């Protein structure tokens, strides 16, 4: 494979990994941290602590899964 084709492939692979990382960060921020902050700020109607724990744990889990998917995508880089 030519150097240009390898470079293009690697850049597309890194772009995909970066996108997955952004989604993982957003999921953790919006699904995990935001409800917890609103709970402690008590500016809106607050959900139950059990719901917050379940939502936070689920978002953390999915964020971690996306992180490992990103690592797998980066494993496709060519030299």
Helices and strands as residue ranges (DSSP letters): H 3-27, I 28-33, H 34-41, H 49-74
